Amino acid sequence: MDSRDINVVALVKGNERYVFLYDDESRDAALRAMARQAAHPDLSFSWYDAAVLGDKVRASTPKPQRLRFGNRADRPA
């Protein structure tokens, strides 16, 4: 994913809407924002909600590509 792309996770809970926008560089900040919302006593956003949305954020993290090594020249293929 291009680092300029914007990711969105959202939750509608009753009359409240929780929408988190973040780019690849601000994933950790988005997770911290979810934790702050979950800790806010006046909101219906729970720790469970934060965990579910946080899993979605982590799942969207690009996986690093694994390096594949070729066969060694001194070993048969």
C-alpha positions in Angstrom: 0.0 0.0 0.0 1.3 3.4 -0.9 2.1 5.4 2.3 -0.1 8.3 1.1 -3.2 6.1 1.1 -5.7 6.7 3.9 -7.1 3.7 5.8 -10.4 3.9 7.5 -12.0 1.8 10.3 -15.4 2.7 11.6 -18.0 1.7 14.1 -21.6 2.8 14.5 -22.9 2.2 17.9 -26.4 3.6 18.6 -26.3 7.3 17.8 -22.5 7.5 18.1 -20.1 7.0 15.2 -16.5 6.3 15.6 -14.3 6.8 12.5 -10.6 6.5 12.6 -8.5 7.6 9.6 -4.8 6.9 9.4 -2.0 6.3 7.0 0.7 3.6 7.2 3.0 5.8 9.3 0.3 6.7 11.9 -1.0 3.2 12.7 0.3 3.3 16.3 -1.3 6.8 16.8 -4.6 5.4 15.6 -4.4 2.5 18.1 -3.6 5.0 20.9 -6.6 7.1 19.8 -8.8 4.0 20.1 -7.5 3.3 23.6 -8.2 6.9 24.6 -11.8 6.6 23.3 -12.3 3.3 25.2 -11.0 4.9 28.4 -13.4 7.9 28.1 -16.3 7.2 30.6 -18.9 9.3 28.7 -18.6 7.3 25.5 -20.1 4.0 24.6 -16.9 2.9 22.8 -15.7 0.0 24.9 -12.4 -1.8 25.3 -13.9 -4.6 23.3 -14.7 -2.2 20.5 -11.1 -0.9 20.6 -9.8 -4.5 20.5 -11.9 -5.4 17.5 -11.0 -2.3 15.5 -7.4 -2.6 16.6 -7.3 -6.1 15.1 -8.5 -4.7 11.9 -5.8 -2.0 11.9 -3.1 -4.6 12.6 -4.5 -7.0 9.9 -4.2 -4.2 7.3 -0.5 -3.8 8.1 1.5 -4.8 5.0 3.5 -7.9 5.6 7.3 -7.6 5.0 8.4 -9.6 2.0 10.5 -12.6 2.9 13.8 -12.9 1.1 14.2 -16.1 -0.8 17.7 -17.5 -1.2 18.7 -19.4 -4.2 20.5 -22.7 -4.0 24.1 -22.7 -3.1 26.5 -23.2 -5.9 28.3 -26.0 -4.1 25.1 -27.9 -3.3 22.9 -29.8 -5.8 19.4 -28.4 -6.3 
